[in-house]
Amino acid sequence: MGEIVSDKMDKTVVVKVTKKVPHPVYGKYVKRSKKYLAHLGSVDAKAGNIVEISAIPPKSKNKRWQVSKVLR
């Protein structure tokens, strides 16, 4: 589950996935995020939408995810 931060490519979006992990020394939970290139397919999604992504066989060098559904 992540937020679409860019939809400027053809049939591809950039999805930022944020998770909370404990700091290795202090134990306080901090936010860590990672960006994934995801294939759009037939799903209609815009920048700012919250989407769910699922793994697929590689479509290109960096694209290994697909937008499965739009949550918000």
mmJSON file of the N, C-alpha and C atoms, coordinates in Angstrom:
{"data_MODEL":{"atom_site":{
"group_PDB":["ATOM","ATOM","ATOM","ATOM","ATOM","ATOM","ATOM","ATOM","ATOM","ATOM","ATOM","ATOM","ATOM","ATOM","ATOM","ATOM","ATOM","ATOM","ATOM","ATOM","ATOM","ATOM","ATOM","ATOM","ATOM","ATOM","ATOM","ATOM","ATOM","ATOM","ATOM","ATOM","ATOM","ATOM","ATOM","ATOM","ATOM","ATOM","ATOM","ATOM","ATOM","ATOM","ATOM","ATOM","ATOM","ATOM","ATOM","ATOM","ATOM","ATOM","ATOM","ATOM","ATOM","ATOM","ATOM","ATOM","ATOM","ATOM","ATOM","ATOM","ATOM","ATOM","ATOM","ATOM","ATOM","ATOM","ATOM","ATOM","ATOM","ATOM","ATOM","ATOM","ATOM","ATOM","ATOM","ATOM","ATOM","ATOM","ATOM","ATOM","ATOM","ATOM","ATOM","ATOM","ATOM","ATOM","ATOM","ATOM","ATOM","ATOM","ATOM","ATOM","ATOM","ATOM","ATOM","ATOM","ATOM","ATOM","ATOM","ATOM","ATOM","ATOM","ATOM","ATOM","ATOM","ATOM","ATOM","ATOM","ATOM","ATOM","ATOM","ATOM","ATOM","ATOM","ATOM","ATOM","ATOM","ATOM","ATOM","ATOM","ATOM","ATOM","ATOM","ATOM","ATOM","ATOM","ATOM","ATOM","ATOM","ATOM","ATOM","ATOM","ATOM","ATOM","ATOM","ATOM","ATOM","ATOM","ATOM","ATOM","ATOM","ATOM","ATOM","ATOM","ATOM","ATOM","ATOM","ATOM","ATOM","ATOM","ATOM","ATOM","ATOM","ATOM","ATOM","ATOM","ATOM","ATOM","ATOM","ATOM","ATOM","ATOM","ATOM","ATOM","ATOM","ATOM","ATOM","ATOM","ATOM","ATOM","ATOM","ATOM","ATOM","ATOM","ATOM","ATOM","ATOM","ATOM","ATOM","ATOM","ATOM","ATOM","ATOM","ATOM","ATOM","ATOM","ATOM","ATOM","ATOM","ATOM","ATOM","ATOM","ATOM","ATOM","ATOM","ATOM","ATOM","ATOM","ATOM","ATOM","ATOM","ATOM","ATOM","ATOM","ATOM","ATOM","ATOM","ATOM","ATOM","ATOM","ATOM","ATOM","ATOM","ATOM","ATOM","ATOM"],
"id":[1,2,3,4,5,6,7,8,9,10,11,12,13,14,15,16,17,18,19,20,21,22,23,24,25,26,27,28,29,30,31,32,33,34,35,36,37,38,39,40,41,42,43,44,45,46,47,48,49,50,51,52,53,54,55,56,57,58,59,60,61,62,63,64,65,66,67,68,69,70,71,72,73,74,75,76,77,78,79,80,81,82,83,84,85,86,87,88,89,90,91,92,93,94,95,96,97,98,99,100,101,102,103,104,105,106,107,108,109,110,111,112,113,114,115,116,117,118,119,120,121,122,123,124,125,126,127,128,129,130,131,132,133,134,135,136,137,138,139,140,141,142,143,144,145,146,147,148,149,150,151,152,153,154,155,156,157,158,159,160,161,162,163,164,165,166,167,168,169,170,171,172,173,174,175,176,177,178,179,180,181,182,183,184,185,186,187,188,189,190,191,192,193,194,195,196,197,198,199,200,201,202,203,204,205,206,207,208,209,210,211,212,213,214,215,216],
"type_symbol":["N","C","C","N","C","C","N","C","C","N","C","C","N","C","C","N","C","C","N","C","C","N","C","C","N","C","C","N","C","C","N","C","C","N","C","C","N","C","C","N","C","C","N","C","C","N","C","C","N","C","C","N","C","C","N","C","C","N","C","C","N","C","C","N","C","C","N","C","C","N","C","C","N","C","C","N","C","C","N","C","C","N","C","C","N","C","C","N","C","C","N","C","C","N","C","C","N","C","C","N","C","C","N","C","C","N","C","C","N","C","C","N","C","C","N","C","C","N","C","C","N","C","C","N","C","C","N","C","C","N","C","C","N","C","C","N","C","C","N","C","C","N","C","C","N","C","C","N","C","C","N","C","C","N","C","C","N","C","C","N","C","C","N","C","C","N","C","C","N","C","C","N","C","C","N","C","C","N","C","C","N","C","C","N","C","C","N","C","C","N","C","C","N","C","C","N","C","C","N","C","C","N","C","C","N","C","C","N","C","C","N","C","C","N","C","C"],
"label_atom_id":["N","CA","C","N","CA","C","N","CA","C","N","CA","C","N","CA","C","N","CA","C","N","CA","C","N","CA","C","N","CA","C","N","CA","C","N","CA","C","N","CA","C","N","CA","C","N","CA","C","N","CA","C","N","CA","C","N","CA","C","N","CA","C","N","CA","C","N","CA","C","N","CA","C","N","CA","C","N","CA","C","N","CA","C","N","CA","C","N","CA","C","N","CA","C","N","CA","C","N","CA","C","N","CA","C","N","CA","C","N","CA","C","N","CA","C","N","CA","C","N","CA","C","N","CA","C","N","CA","C","N","CA","C","N","CA","C","N","CA","C","N","CA","C","N","CA","C","N","CA","C","N","CA","C","N","CA","C","N","CA","C","N","CA","C","N","CA","C","N","CA","C","N","CA","C","N","CA","C","N","CA","C","N","CA","C","N","CA","C","N","CA","C","N","CA","C","N","CA","C","N","CA","C","N","CA","C","N","CA","C","N","CA","C","N","CA","C","N","CA","C","N","CA","C","N","CA","C","N","CA","C","N","CA","C","N","CA","C","N","CA","C","N","CA","C","N","CA","C","N","CA","C"],
"label_alt_id":[null,null,null,null,null,null,null,null,null,null,null,null,null,null,null,null,null,null,null,null,null,null,null,null,null,null,null,null,null,null,null,null,null,null,null,null,null,null,null,null,null,null,null,null,null,null,null,null,null,null,null,null,null,null,null,null,null,null,null,null,null,null,null,null,null,null,null,null,null,null,null,null,null,null,null,null,null,null,null,null,null,null,null,null,null,null,null,null,null,null,null,null,null,null,null,null,null,null,null,null,null,null,null,null,null,null,null,null,null,null,null,null,null,null,null,null,null,null,null,null,null,null,null,null,null,null,null,null,null,null,null,null,null,null,null,null,null,null,null,null,null,null,null,null,null,null,null,null,null,null,null,null,null,null,null,null,null,null,null,null,null,null,null,null,null,null,null,null,null,null,null,null,null,null,null,null,null,null,null,null,null,null,null,null,null,null,null,null,null,null,null,null,null,null,null,null,null,null,null,null,null,null,null,null,null,null,null,null,null,null,null,null,null,null,null,null],
"label_comp_id":["MET","MET","MET","GLY","GLY","GLY","GLU","GLU","GLU","ILE","ILE","ILE","VAL","VAL","VAL","SER","SER","SER","ASP","ASP","ASP","LYS","LYS","LYS","MET","MET","MET","ASP","ASP","ASP","LYS","LYS","LYS","THR","THR","THR","VAL","VAL","VAL","VAL","VAL","VAL","VAL","VAL","VAL","LYS","LYS","LYS","VAL","VAL","VAL","THR","THR","THR","LYS","LYS","LYS","LYS","LYS","LYS","VAL","VAL","VAL","PRO","PRO","PRO","HIS","HIS","HIS","PRO","PRO","PRO","VAL","VAL","VAL","TYR","TYR","TYR","GLY","GLY","GLY","LYS","LYS","LYS","TYR","TYR","TYR","VAL","VAL","VAL","LYS","LYS","LYS","ARG","ARG","ARG","SER","SER","SER","LYS","LYS","LYS","LYS","LYS","LYS","TYR","TYR","TYR","LEU","LEU","LEU","ALA","ALA","ALA","HIS","HIS","HIS","LEU","LEU","LEU","GLY","GLY","GLY","SER","SER","SER","VAL","VAL","VAL","ASP","ASP","ASP","ALA","ALA","ALA","LYS","LYS","LYS","ALA","ALA","ALA","GLY","GLY","GLY","ASN","ASN","ASN","ILE","ILE","ILE","VAL","VAL","VAL","GLU","GLU","GLU","ILE","ILE","ILE","SER","SER","SER","ALA","ALA","ALA","ILE","ILE","ILE","PRO","PRO","PRO","PRO","PRO","PRO","LYS","LYS","LYS","SER","SER","SER","LYS","LYS","LYS","ASN","ASN","ASN","LYS","LYS","LYS","ARG","ARG","ARG","TRP","TRP","TRP","GLN","GLN","GLN","VAL","VAL","VAL","SER","SER","SER","LYS","LYS","LYS","VAL","VAL","VAL","LEU","LEU","LEU","ARG","ARG","ARG"],
"label_asym_id":["A","A","A","A","A","A","A","A","A","A","A","A","A","A","A","A","A","A","A","A","A","A","A","A","A","A","A","A","A","A","A","A","A","A","A","A","A","A","A","A","A","A","A","A","A","A","A","A","A","A","A","A","A","A","A","A","A","A","A","A","A","A","A","A","A","A","A","A","A","A","A","A","A","A","A","A","A","A","A","A","A","A","A","A","A","A","A","A","A","A","A","A","A","A","A","A","A","A","A","A","A","A","A","A","A","A","A","A","A","A","A","A","A","A","A","A","A","A","A","A","A","A","A","A","A","A","A","A","A","A","A","A","A","A","A","A","A","A","A","A","A","A","A","A","A","A","A","A","A","A","A","A","A","A","A","A","A","A","A","A","A","A","A","A","A","A","A","A","A","A","A","A","A","A","A","A","A","A","A","A","A","A","A","A","A","A","A","A","A","A","A","A","A","A","A","A","A","A","A","A","A","A","A","A","A","A","A","A","A","A","A","A","A","A","A","A"],
"label_entity_id":["1","1","1","1","1","1","1","1","1","1","1","1","1","1","1","1","1","1","1","1","1","1","1","1","1","1","1","1","1","1","1","1","1","1","1","1","1","1","1","1","1","1","1","1","1","1","1","1","1","1","1","1","1","1","1","1","1","1","1","1","1","1","1","1","1","1","1","1","1","1","1","1","1","1","1","1","1","1","1","1","1","1","1","1","1","1","1","1","1","1","1","1","1","1","1","1","1","1","1","1","1","1","1","1","1","1","1","1","1","1","1","1","1","1","1","1","1","1","1","1","1","1","1","1","1","1","1","1","1","1","1","1","1","1","1","1","1","1","1","1","1","1","1","1","1","1","1","1","1","1","1","1","1","1","1","1","1","1","1","1","1","1","1","1","1","1","1","1","1","1","1","1","1","1","1","1","1","1","1","1","1","1","1","1","1","1","1","1","1","1","1","1","1","1","1","1","1","1","1","1","1","1","1","1","1","1","1","1","1","1","1","1","1","1","1","1"],
"label_seq_id":[1,1,1,2,2,2,3,3,3,4,4,4,5,5,5,6,6,6,7,7,7,8,8,8,9,9,9,10,10,10,11,11,11,12,12,12,13,13,13,14,14,14,15,15,15,16,16,16,17,17,17,18,18,18,19,19,19,20,20,20,21,21,21,22,22,22,23,23,23,24,24,24,25,25,25,26,26,26,27,27,27,28,28,28,29,29,29,30,30,30,31,31,31,32,32,32,33,33,33,34,34,34,35,35,35,36,36,36,37,37,37,38,38,38,39,39,39,40,40,40,41,41,41,42,42,42,43,43,43,44,44,44,45,45,45,46,46,46,47,47,47,48,48,48,49,49,49,50,50,50,51,51,51,52,52,52,53,53,53,54,54,54,55,55,55,56,56,56,57,57,57,58,58,58,59,59,59,60,60,60,61,61,61,62,62,62,63,63,63,64,64,64,65,65,65,66,66,66,67,67,67,68,68,68,69,69,69,70,70,70,71,71,71,72,72,72],
"pdbx_PDB_ins_code":[null,null,null,null,null,null,null,null,null,null,null,null,null,null,null,null,null,null,null,null,null,null,null,null,null,null,null,null,null,null,null,null,null,null,null,null,null,null,null,null,null,null,null,null,null,null,null,null,null,null,null,null,null,null,null,null,null,null,null,null,null,null,null,null,null,null,null,null,null,null,null,null,null,null,null,null,null,null,null,null,null,null,null,null,null,null,null,null,null,null,null,null,null,null,null,null,null,null,null,null,null,null,null,null,null,null,null,null,null,null,null,null,null,null,null,null,null,null,null,null,null,null,null,null,null,null,null,null,null,null,null,null,null,null,null,null,null,null,null,null,null,null,null,null,null,null,null,null,null,null,null,null,null,null,null,null,null,null,null,null,null,null,null,null,null,null,null,null,null,null,null,null,null,null,null,null,null,null,null,null,null,null,null,null,null,null,null,null,null,null,null,null,null,null,null,null,null,null,null,null,null,null,null,null,null,null,null,null,null,null,null,null,null,null,null,null],
"Cartn_x":[0.847,0.0,0.895,0.628,1.445,0.724,1.404,0.836,1.525,0.735,1.304,1.893,3.188,3.843,4.077,4.046,4.209,3.431,2.72,2.001,2.313,3.504,3.865,4.345,4.59,5.045,3.85,4.091,3.041,2.848,1.663,1.286,2.154,2.829,3.7,3.511,3.511,3.443,4.559,4.919,5.882,5.081,5.221,4.477,5.459,5.171,6.012,5.367,6.089,5.608,6.354,5.595,6.178,5.869,6.887,6.673,7.392,6.945,7.571,8.419,9.685,10.615,11.286,11.63,12.301,13.754,14.201,15.597,16.464,17.583,18.364,18.941,19.222,19.811,18.768,17.927,17.037,15.647,15.249,13.96,12.774,12.98,11.881,11.52,10.231,9.794,9.976,10.645,10.888,10.319,9.934,9.37,10.488,10.355,11.264,10.403,10.826,10.035,10.913,10.258,10.93,9.995,10.56,9.756,9.866,8.728,8.662,8.011,8.504,7.828,6.78,5.548,4.46,3.714,3.309,2.541,1.082,0.47,-0.924,-1.913,-1.689,-2.646,-3.96,-5.07,-6.394,-6.925,-6.141,-6.566,-6.376,-7.381,-7.295,-6.881,-5.64,-5.133,-4.351,-4.416,-3.727,-2.768,-1.917,-0.982,-1.766,-1.331,-2.013,-2.925,-3.283,-4.135,-3.364,-4.076,-3.512,-3.877,-2.859,-3.083,-2.44,-2.868,-2.264,-1.497,-0.243,0.563,0.86,1.033,1.359,2.513,3.268,4.438,4.021,4.767,4.559,5.932,5.995,7.279,7.806,9.107,9.671,9.136,8.7,8.254,9.37,10.304,11.457,12.559,13.607,14.743,14.315,13.446,13.066,11.608,10.793,9.352,8.984,8.685,8.336,7.073,6.288,5.076,3.936,2.713,1.516,0.511,-0.178,-1.237,-2.42,-2.781,-3.88,-5.223,-5.257,-6.514,-6.246,-7.182,-7.107,-7.931,-7.325,-8.026,-8.677,-7.99,-8.536,-8.107],
"Cartn_y":[-1.165,0.0,1.231,2.161,3.352,4.472,5.608,6.795,7.035,7.378,7.696,9.099,9.206,10.51,11.078,10.229,10.708,9.806,10.445,9.681,10.226,10.752,11.415,10.465,9.206,8.239,7.516,6.89,6.162,4.786,4.527,3.252,2.889,3.874,3.631,4.741,4.383,5.368,5.083,6.108,5.948,5.907,4.814,4.622,4.684,5.573,5.683,4.889,3.879,3.025,3.426,3.817,4.249,3.222,2.897,1.984,2.533,2.111,2.529,1.381,1.674,0.669,1.223,0.359,0.856,1.234,2.327,2.736,1.658,1.271,0.147,0.371,1.619,1.886,2.357,3.327,3.987,3.372,2.591,1.922,2.765,4.071,4.925,4.568,4.549,4.219,5.427,5.207,6.253,5.807,6.785,6.477,6.241,5.187,4.886,4.692,5.269,5.137,4.675,4.041,3.543,3.757,4.08,4.32,3.134,2.747,1.635,2.114,1.623,1.841,0.749,1.146,0.18,0.365,-0.747,-0.747,-0.433,0.427,0.808,-0.176,-0.635,-1.545,-0.848,-1.431,-0.861,-0.053,0.09,0.844,2.33,3.15,4.595,5.232,5.69,6.282,7.548,8.517,9.794,10.013,11.024,11.372,11.765,11.277,11.551,10.429,9.512,8.379,7.389,6.731,5.638,4.348,3.54,2.334,1.127,-0.037,-1.295,-1.85,-2.283,-2.839,-4.305,-5.06,-6.481,-6.815,-7.843,-8.241,-8.944,-8.69,-9.335,-9.694,-10.528,-10.762,-9.446,-9.276,-8.003,-7.552,-6.279,-5.689,-4.877,-4.383,-3.635,-3.742,-2.927,-2.998,-2.757,-1.784,-1.403,-1.678,-2.066,-2.209,-3.661,-3.955,-5.31,-5.334,-4.268,-4.139,-3.683,-3.948,-3.56,-2.991,-1.927,-1.36,-2.305,-2.916,-3.877,-3.212,-2.209,-1.479,-0.134,0.792,2.128,2.121,2.506,2.508,3.861,4.943,6.291,7.181],
"Cartn_z":[0.0,0.0,0.0,-0.899,-0.987,-1.712,-1.808,-2.434,-3.77,-4.785,-6.09,-6.021,-6.309,-6.269,-7.665,-8.701,-10.07,-11.023,-11.961,-12.989,-14.381,-14.569,-15.816,-16.912,-16.583,-17.583,-18.203,-19.342,-20.046,-19.404,-18.851,-18.221,-17.012,-16.423,-15.276,-14.255,-12.976,-11.898,-10.898,-10.128,-9.045,-7.749,-6.998,-5.752,-4.583,-3.611,-2.421,-1.294,-0.805,0.281,1.55,2.582,3.849,4.919,5.718,6.837,8.059,9.229,10.476,11.006,11.272,11.794,13.043,13.994,15.196,14.904,15.518,15.405,16.055,15.421,15.951,17.345,17.73,19.042,20.044,19.629,20.58,20.668,19.68,19.748,19.328,19.122,18.683,17.238,16.925,15.574,14.661,13.544,12.556,11.214,10.389,9.079,8.075,7.308,6.212,4.968,3.837,2.619,1.468,0.503,-0.686,-1.867,-3.025,-4.215,-5.168,-5.731,-6.678,-7.97,-9.111,-10.382,-10.534,-10.833,-10.941,-12.255,-12.85,-14.092,-13.784,-14.61,-14.375,-14.971,-16.169,-16.795,-17.069,-16.633,-16.89,-15.713,-14.645,-13.465,-13.731,-13.36,-13.547,-12.226,-12.137,-10.9,-11.224,-10.332,-10.497,-9.336,-9.46,-8.387,-7.14,-5.984,-4.725,-4.274,-5.163,-4.789,-3.924,-3.018,-2.232,-2.957,-3.292,-4.085,-3.422,-3.876,-3.444,-4.635,-4.401,-5.481,-5.205,-6.285,-6.15,-7.095,-6.755,-7.535,-8.823,-9.892,-11.187,-11.755,-12.787,-13.454,-14.044,-14.148,-14.602,-15.964,-16.026,-17.285,-17.927,-17.111,-17.598,-16.549,-16.692,-15.765,-14.318,-14.093,-12.728,-12.378,-13.342,-13.105,-12.83,-11.542,-11.112,-10.263,-10.325,-9.524,-10.407,-9.966,-10.705,-9.723,-10.127,-9.295,-9.376,-8.231,-8.248,-7.984,-7.091,-6.883,-6.233,-6.457,-5.871,-4.596,-3.483,-2.204,-1.913,-2.219,-2.024,-3.16],
"occupancy":[1.0,1.0,1.0,1.0,1.0,1.0,1.0,1.0,1.0,1.0,1.0,1.0,1.0,1.0,1.0,1.0,1.0,1.0,1.0,1.0,1.0,1.0,1.0,1.0,1.0,1.0,1.0,1.0,1.0,1.0,1.0,1.0,1.0,1.0,1.0,1.0,1.0,1.0,1.0,1.0,1.0,1.0,1.0,1.0,1.0,1.0,1.0,1.0,1.0,1.0,1.0,1.0,1.0,1.0,1.0,1.0,1.0,1.0,1.0,1.0,1.0,1.0,1.0,1.0,1.0,1.0,1.0,1.0,1.0,1.0,1.0,1.0,1.0,1.0,1.0,1.0,1.0,1.0,1.0,1.0,1.0,1.0,1.0,1.0,1.0,1.0,1.0,1.0,1.0,1.0,1.0,1.0,1.0,1.0,1.0,1.0,1.0,1.0,1.0,1.0,1.0,1.0,1.0,1.0,1.0,1.0,1.0,1.0,1.0,1.0,1.0,1.0,1.0,1.0,1.0,1.0,1.0,1.0,1.0,1.0,1.0,1.0,1.0,1.0,1.0,1.0,1.0,1.0,1.0,1.0,1.0,1.0,1.0,1.0,1.0,1.0,1.0,1.0,1.0,1.0,1.0,1.0,1.0,1.0,1.0,1.0,1.0,1.0,1.0,1.0,1.0,1.0,1.0,1.0,1.0,1.0,1.0,1.0,1.0,1.0,1.0,1.0,1.0,1.0,1.0,1.0,1.0,1.0,1.0,1.0,1.0,1.0,1.0,1.0,1.0,1.0,1.0,1.0,1.0,1.0,1.0,1.0,1.0,1.0,1.0,1.0,1.0,1.0,1.0,1.0,1.0,1.0,1.0,1.0,1.0,1.0,1.0,1.0,1.0,1.0,1.0,1.0,1.0,1.0,1.0,1.0,1.0,1.0,1.0,1.0,1.0,1.0,1.0,1.0,1.0,1.0],
"B_iso_or_equiv":[0.0,0.0,0.0,0.0,0.0,0.0,0.0,0.0,0.0,0.0,0.0,0.0,0.0,0.0,0.0,0.0,0.0,0.0,0.0,0.0,0.0,0.0,0.0,0.0,0.0,0.0,0.0,0.0,0.0,0.0,0.0,0.0,0.0,0.0,0.0,0.0,0.0,0.0,0.0,0.0,0.0,0.0,0.0,0.0,0.0,0.0,0.0,0.0,0.0,0.0,0.0,0.0,0.0,0.0,0.0,0.0,0.0,0.0,0.0,0.0,0.0,0.0,0.0,0.0,0.0,0.0,0.0,0.0,0.0,0.0,0.0,0.0,0.0,0.0,0.0,0.0,0.0,0.0,0.0,0.0,0.0,0.0,0.0,0.0,0.0,0.0,0.0,0.0,0.0,0.0,0.0,0.0,0.0,0.0,0.0,0.0,0.0,0.0,0.0,0.0,0.0,0.0,0.0,0.0,0.0,0.0,0.0,0.0,0.0,0.0,0.0,0.0,0.0,0.0,0.0,0.0,0.0,0.0,0.0,0.0,0.0,0.0,0.0,0.0,0.0,0.0,0.0,0.0,0.0,0.0,0.0,0.0,0.0,0.0,0.0,0.0,0.0,0.0,0.0,0.0,0.0,0.0,0.0,0.0,0.0,0.0,0.0,0.0,0.0,0.0,0.0,0.0,0.0,0.0,0.0,0.0,0.0,0.0,0.0,0.0,0.0,0.0,0.0,0.0,0.0,0.0,0.0,0.0,0.0,0.0,0.0,0.0,0.0,0.0,0.0,0.0,0.0,0.0,0.0,0.0,0.0,0.0,0.0,0.0,0.0,0.0,0.0,0.0,0.0,0.0,0.0,0.0,0.0,0.0,0.0,0.0,0.0,0.0,0.0,0.0,0.0,0.0,0.0,0.0,0.0,0.0,0.0,0.0,0.0,0.0,0.0,0.0,0.0,0.0,0.0,0.0],
"pdbx_formal_charge":[null,null,null,null,null,null,null,null,null,null,null,null,null,null,null,null,null,null,null,null,null,null,null,null,null,null,null,null,null,null,null,null,null,null,null,null,null,null,null,null,null,null,null,null,null,null,null,null,null,null,null,null,null,null,null,null,null,null,null,null,null,null,null,null,null,null,null,null,null,null,null,null,null,null,null,null,null,null,null,null,null,null,null,null,null,null,null,null,null,null,null,null,null,null,null,null,null,null,null,null,null,null,null,null,null,null,null,null,null,null,null,null,null,null,null,null,null,null,null,null,null,null,null,null,null,null,null,null,null,null,null,null,null,null,null,null,null,null,null,null,null,null,null,null,null,null,null,null,null,null,null,null,null,null,null,null,null,null,null,null,null,null,null,null,null,null,null,null,null,null,null,null,null,null,null,null,null,null,null,null,null,null,null,null,null,null,null,null,null,null,null,null,null,null,null,null,null,null,null,null,null,null,null,null,null,null,null,null,null,null,null,null,null,null,null,null],
"auth_seq_id":[1,1,1,2,2,2,3,3,3,4,4,4,5,5,5,6,6,6,7,7,7,8,8,8,9,9,9,10,10,10,11,11,11,12,12,12,13,13,13,14,14,14,15,15,15,16,16,16,17,17,17,18,18,18,19,19,19,20,20,20,21,21,21,22,22,22,23,23,23,24,24,24,25,25,25,26,26,26,27,27,27,28,28,28,29,29,29,30,30,30,31,31,31,32,32,32,33,33,33,34,34,34,35,35,35,36,36,36,37,37,37,38,38,38,39,39,39,40,40,40,41,41,41,42,42,42,43,43,43,44,44,44,45,45,45,46,46,46,47,47,47,48,48,48,49,49,49,50,50,50,51,51,51,52,52,52,53,53,53,54,54,54,55,55,55,56,56,56,57,57,57,58,58,58,59,59,59,60,60,60,61,61,61,62,62,62,63,63,63,64,64,64,65,65,65,66,66,66,67,67,67,68,68,68,69,69,69,70,70,70,71,71,71,72,72,72],
"auth_comp_id":["MET","MET","MET","GLY","GLY","GLY","GLU","GLU","GLU","ILE","ILE","ILE","VAL","VAL","VAL","SER","SER","SER","ASP","ASP","ASP","LYS","LYS","LYS","MET","MET","MET","ASP","ASP","ASP","LYS","LYS","LYS","THR","THR","THR","VAL","VAL","VAL","VAL","VAL","VAL","VAL","VAL","VAL","LYS","LYS","LYS","VAL","VAL","VAL","THR","THR","THR","LYS","LYS","LYS","LYS","LYS","LYS","VAL","VAL","VAL","PRO","PRO","PRO","HIS","HIS","HIS","PRO","PRO","PRO","VAL","VAL","VAL","TYR","TYR","TYR","GLY","GLY","GLY","LYS","LYS","LYS","TYR","TYR","TYR","VAL","VAL","VAL","LYS","LYS","LYS","ARG","ARG","ARG","SER","SER","SER","LYS","LYS","LYS","LYS","LYS","LYS","TYR","TYR","TYR","LEU","LEU","LEU","ALA","ALA","ALA","HIS","HIS","HIS","LEU","LEU","LEU","GLY","GLY","GLY","SER","SER","SER","VAL","VAL","VAL","ASP","ASP","ASP","ALA","ALA","ALA","LYS","LYS","LYS","ALA","ALA","ALA","GLY","GLY","GLY","ASN","ASN","ASN","ILE","ILE","ILE","VAL","VAL","VAL","GLU","GLU","GLU","ILE","ILE","ILE","SER","SER","SER","ALA","ALA","ALA","ILE","ILE","ILE","PRO","PRO","PRO","PRO","PRO","PRO","LYS","LYS","LYS","SER","SER","SER","LYS","LYS","LYS","ASN","ASN","ASN","LYS","LYS","LYS","ARG","ARG","ARG","TRP","TRP","TRP","GLN","GLN","GLN","VAL","VAL","VAL","SER","SER","SER","LYS","LYS","LYS","VAL","VAL","VAL","LEU","LEU","LEU","ARG","ARG","ARG"],
"auth_asym_id":["A","A","A","A","A","A","A","A","A","A","A","A","A","A","A","A","A","A","A","A","A","A","A","A","A","A","A","A","A","A","A","A","A","A","A","A","A","A","A","A","A","A","A","A","A","A","A","A","A","A","A","A","A","A","A","A","A","A","A","A","A","A","A","A","A","A","A","A","A","A","A","A","A","A","A","A","A","A","A","A","A","A","A","A","A","A","A","A","A","A","A","A","A","A","A","A","A","A","A","A","A","A","A","A","A","A","A","A","A","A","A","A","A","A","A","A","A","A","A","A","A","A","A","A","A","A","A","A","A","A","A","A","A","A","A","A","A","A","A","A","A","A","A","A","A","A","A","A","A","A","A","A","A","A","A","A","A","A","A","A","A","A","A","A","A","A","A","A","A","A","A","A","A","A","A","A","A","A","A","A","A","A","A","A","A","A","A","A","A","A","A","A","A","A","A","A","A","A","A","A","A","A","A","A","A","A","A","A","A","A","A","A","A","A","A","A"],
"auth_atom_id":["N","CA","C","N","CA","C","N","CA","C","N","CA","C","N","CA","C","N","CA","C","N","CA","C","N","CA","C","N","CA","C","N","CA","C","N","CA","C","N","CA","C","N","CA","C","N","CA","C","N","CA","C","N","CA","C","N","CA","C","N","CA","C","N","CA","C","N","CA","C","N","CA","C","N","CA","C","N","CA","C","N","CA","C","N","CA","C","N","CA","C","N","CA","C","N","CA","C","N","CA","C","N","CA","C","N","CA","C","N","CA","C","N","CA","C","N","CA","C","N","CA","C","N","CA","C","N","CA","C","N","CA","C","N","CA","C","N","CA","C","N","CA","C","N","CA","C","N","CA","C","N","CA","C","N","CA","C","N","CA","C","N","CA","C","N","CA","C","N","CA","C","N","CA","C","N","CA","C","N","CA","C","N","CA","C","N","CA","C","N","CA","C","N","CA","C","N","CA","C","N","CA","C","N","CA","C","N","CA","C","N","CA","C","N","CA","C","N","CA","C","N","CA","C","N","CA","C","N","CA","C","N","CA","C","N","CA","C","N","CA","C","N","CA","C","N","CA","C","N","CA","C"],
"pdbx_PDB_model_num":[1,1,1,1,1,1,1,1,1,1,1,1,1,1,1,1,1,1,1,1,1,1,1,1,1,1,1,1,1,1,1,1,1,1,1,1,1,1,1,1,1,1,1,1,1,1,1,1,1,1,1,1,1,1,1,1,1,1,1,1,1,1,1,1,1,1,1,1,1,1,1,1,1,1,1,1,1,1,1,1,1,1,1,1,1,1,1,1,1,1,1,1,1,1,1,1,1,1,1,1,1,1,1,1,1,1,1,1,1,1,1,1,1,1,1,1,1,1,1,1,1,1,1,1,1,1,1,1,1,1,1,1,1,1,1,1,1,1,1,1,1,1,1,1,1,1,1,1,1,1,1,1,1,1,1,1,1,1,1,1,1,1,1,1,1,1,1,1,1,1,1,1,1,1,1,1,1,1,1,1,1,1,1,1,1,1,1,1,1,1,1,1,1,1,1,1,1,1,1,1,1,1,1,1,1,1,1,1,1,1,1,1,1,1,1,1]
}}}
